[in-house]
Amino acid sequence: MTLAGSCHCGSIRYRLTGEPNHVDLCHCADCRRNSGAPVVCWAGFQETSLTLEKGKAKTFNSSGSAFRDFCSDCGTGLFYRNAELLPGIVEVQSATLDDPAALPPHQHIQAAERLGWMERAHELPSVQRFPEMA
């Protein structure tokens, strides 16, 4: 399998080869704070699977042995590494893939930190685009 992706502005492009070890929806507070979203989908690959084809990501030490890479131009979060927890693995924010539907998640992780209202988020009304404003 070969997949490609980029940051929002296109300053950084990357390629992944091989199969992911896992694809998970993470609910931890660190991911929420970093992304500004209630949940982040991560695909874990062997570090050697990742090739930067354009640009250079900026790295932020988010907590102890955890390092997050992002685009310093547009702020898009891209990669996560934690040599203690996941040696030899790079986590990729799968929504940054050109085809994010190619890697559906397998499970929810860090559910102990999930926001309470996320338990029933799937029950909310759904509209195809922006709702009508009154």
N, C-alpha and C positions, 0 to 999 in steps of 0.2 A: 504494500500500500504506500502510495506517495500522496501527501497532502501539502498544501501551501496556505499561507496566511499573511496577514499584515496588520499593522496598527491602523488607526482610523485615517491618518493623513497620508499614509503610504511611504513615510520616511524609512520604515523598517519592513522588510519582507523576509519571510523564513520558509523553509521547507522541512518536512518531516518524512522519514522513510521507516517502514516497518509497521508493526501493529502496536497499538497502545497496550500497556500493562493493565490499565484500568481507566474508566471514564466515570467521574463522580460529581454529584452536586454537593458542594461544600456549604455548610451553614455556619461556619465558625465566625466569631466576632471579628477576627483579624481580616478575613476575606471581605466581610461586609464593610468594614471601615476602609479598606484599601480600594474596593470597587465602587462603593456607594450603592450597592445592590443587595437585596436580601439573601441572595444565593449566587454562587459562581460555579460554573461547570469547568472542571479540570480534566484534561487527558494526560495521563502519565506515560512518558516514553523513555527509553534508554537515552542517556545524554548524547550518545554518539548518533542518534537518529535526527538530531536537530542541526540544521545548517542555516546560518544567517546569510541571506543572499544580497541584502541591501541594508545599509545603516548599521548603527550600533545602539543597543539598548543601554539605558542607565540602570544601575543596580542600587537597590535600597535594602538595607538590613532591617527587616520589619520586626524581628524578635529573635534574639539569640542566634541560632544556627539557620534561621529562615531568611532567604534572600529573594526579593521580588524584582523582576526586570520590567521596565516600562519605556515607552517612547518619551523622550524629553521634549519633543515638539508638541505632541497632542495629548500626552498623558495616558494613552491606552496601556493598560496592564497586559503583559504578554506571558511571562514565564515565572515559575516559582521553583526554587531549589532549597532543599534541606538535607544536607549530607548525613545528619544524625538520624533523621526519621526515614528518609528515602534515598539511601546512597546510590549514586549512579543514575538517578532518575531526574528528568526535567518535566515539570508539570506545565502544560500549555493551556491558556484560557481558550477553550474550544470555540467560543463565540468569535474569536479573531480569525478563525479559518475562513478561507474563501467559500467553503461549503461546510458550515457548522452542523448541518443535518447528517453529515457523513459519520459522526461519532455520537450516537445517542448515549445518554448516561445509563449506567448499570445500577447505581444505588445512590442514596443520600448518605453523606458522612457528616460527622460532627453534629448530629441531630440533637444532641443535648443542648446545643447553643442556638437551635432554630428559633426564630421569632414566633411567638405564639400564634399570630394571625396567619402565618404561612401554612399551618395545619389545614386551613379551610380555603386557601387562596383559589384553589381550583373550582370552588363553588360560586365565585363572583361572576356577575354578568360579563359577557364578552361582546365587544363591538369590533368590526373589521378595521376601522380607522379611528380618528379622533371622534369622540362623541359630540353630538350637537350641544352647543353652548346656549344656555337660556339667557 
